[in-house]
Each structure stands twice: as structure tokens, then as C-alpha cells.
């Protein structure tokens, strides 16, 4: 069993990063974070690499579209970088794994569509291998909203992936989709190499396309974070994240970090 390293998805402090990159990294470092998970890094890899180096921070994982084709799933006006561009940028940042963070809901409704997504990610993984970088997938709740032959689409997807392709399980979104997250982690086994340690009351139940209003610091909601961490025998990273938080974001982040250090993670 591995002990996951603590990280934070920089989306959590996206506004702070835009306002003051160095100041934000200083605050993360002061809390204790030594790892971060970058997003939107392809167009600013050099800038981020230099900033991370100044603050003694590593970015072993990152998020970038790999299986979405040429259409940006978040903003159609923004071009999707090629896999080669993604991996070249990831290489500059010293990443070991790039997780695709989103594939549209309608692509999880049939085995045929799930297979297409798996094939696309497997193809990206073959390219990534040439850069020494592995590939994975990060869920939201669309991979759990329907069942196919009694199984969640994400589980079918996992079986169609090349053995080298991993999963980063977002525990909050999986719980929002109706999954027993600890049992799910057990079933997925060594596919799960990272966890998004994110909590909420799930009241109201979040939906894609709307900003969640229920998220709370890790350990203060109803998501079975501790049980899922106990079940994640192959997880290399435990990643703190908020999609949205109405309180003091730095207080929320610190509580998340302390939740993980109390479990013996560093």
C-alpha cells in the first residue's frame, strides 16, 4: 500500500493565481504544500515552471484535454492543444501524469460512446509514453448518473483502458453521482492513482453547469473521504480541491491540508 502525497488542484485558487502568482504560491508553500496540480498549463508552461522553481513546488500531475477531440469542452472559442503540445508543456513542468478532466455527459450514455473515449485516451497515452508521461482520467458526476447493465459508466470505461492509463477519482463528484465512494475505490483497485479530496453536504445536490454551493472543507461534509482514502491502496496523490467555496478560501485550503496531515500524509 502506498501513502499518497498531498497536493492541491490550482483551480481552487484560480482567482488568486490570476491576481498574484508568486503571492499565491507563497501562501500555499507556507501552509505546507510541496505539490500542486496545474491546469491551463500548456500556454504558460515556461512561466509556471519558473514560478514553481522559485517556491520549491513541484507539479507532478496536471489537467489537460486529451480525449475531447478538437472541441474545447469548456469554451468552444479556445483551441484544444494537440497531445504533443500537452506533453511537451507537461515535460517542461516535470509532470509524470496528465489527467483529462472532462468528457461531455452524452459520451457516457452507451458502451459505444464510452469505448470511443477509452480509445482516444489510450491513443493519447501512447503518445505520452514517448515523452515519459502517463495519462489518466478525472471524473465529475456524469460518469455516474446512469447505469449500464447495472454498472456505472466509469467502471466500464476503466476496463476498456490500456493498463497504463489510470484514474483520478474525484470523491465529491462521484458521491454526487450516487456512488458509495469507498466501495467504488475498492472495485477500481490499482486503477486509482490519485484522489480529489473534496467534501460537501450534497444539499442541494450539485449539477454540472452550475456552480456548487454546498462544498465545505475536507472532513466537514458527508463525503466518505476517510473510508475512500483507506481503500485507495495504489493512490499516489491526495489532491485538495474546491470547485467553489463561499468562505475564506485560505482557511478552507488549510483545513483540507490539516485533514490529510492528521492521517499521516505529507
C-alpha positions, 0 to 999 in steps of 0.5 A, a space after each residue: 500500500 502506498 501513502 499518497 502525497 498531498 497536493 492541491 488542484 490550482 483551480 481552487 485558487 484560480 482567482 488568486 493565481 490570476 491576481 498574484 502568482 508568486 503571492 499565491 504560491 507563497 501562501 500555499 508553500 507556507 501552509 505546507 504544500 510541496 505539490 500542486 496540480 496545474 491546469 491551463 498549463 500548456 500556454 504558460 508552461 515556461 512561466 509556471 515552471 519558473 514560478 514553481 522553481 522559485 517556491 520549491 513546488 513541484 507539479 507532478 500531475 496536471 489537467 489537460 484535454 486529451 480525449 475531447 477531440 478538437 472541441 474545447 469542452 469548456 469554451 468552444 472559442 479556445 483551441 484544444 492543444 494537440 497531445 504533443 503540445 500537452 506533453 511537451 508543456 507537461 515535460 517542461 513542468 516535470 509532470 509524470 501524469 496528465 489527467 483529462 478532466 472532462 468528457 461531455 455527459 452524452 459520451 457516457 450514455 452507451 458502451 459505444 460512446 464510452 469505448 470511443 473515449 477509452 480509445 482516444 485516451 489510450 491513443 493519447 497515452 501512447 503518445 505520452 509514453 514517448 515523452 515519459 508521461 502517463 495519462 489518466 482520467 478525472 471524473 465529475 458526476 456524469 460518469 455516474 448518473 446512469 447505469 449500464 447493465 447495472 454498472 456505472 459508466 466509469 467502471 466500464 470505461 476503466 476496463 476498456 483502458 490500456 493498463 497504463 492509463 489510470 484514474 483520478 477519482 474525484 470523491 465529491 463528484 462521484 458521491 454526487 453521482 450516487 456512488 458509495 465512494 469507498 466501495 467504488 475505490 475498492 472495485 477500481 483497485 490499482 486503477 486509482 492513482 490519485 484522489 480529489 479530496 473534496 467534501 460537501 453536504 450534497 444539499 442541494 445536490 450539485 449539477 454540472 453547469 452550475 456552480 456548487 454551493 454546498 462544498 465545505 472543507 475536507 472532513 466537514 461534509 458527508 463525503 466518505 473521504 476517510 473510508 475512500 482514502 483507506 481503500 485507495 491502496 495504489 493512490 499516489 496523490 491526495 489532491 485538495 480541491 474546491 470547485 467553489 467555496 463561499 468562505 475564506 478560501 485560505 482557511 478552507 485550503 488549510 483545513 483540507 491540508 490539516 485533514 490529510 496531515 492528521 492521517 499521516 500524509 505529507 
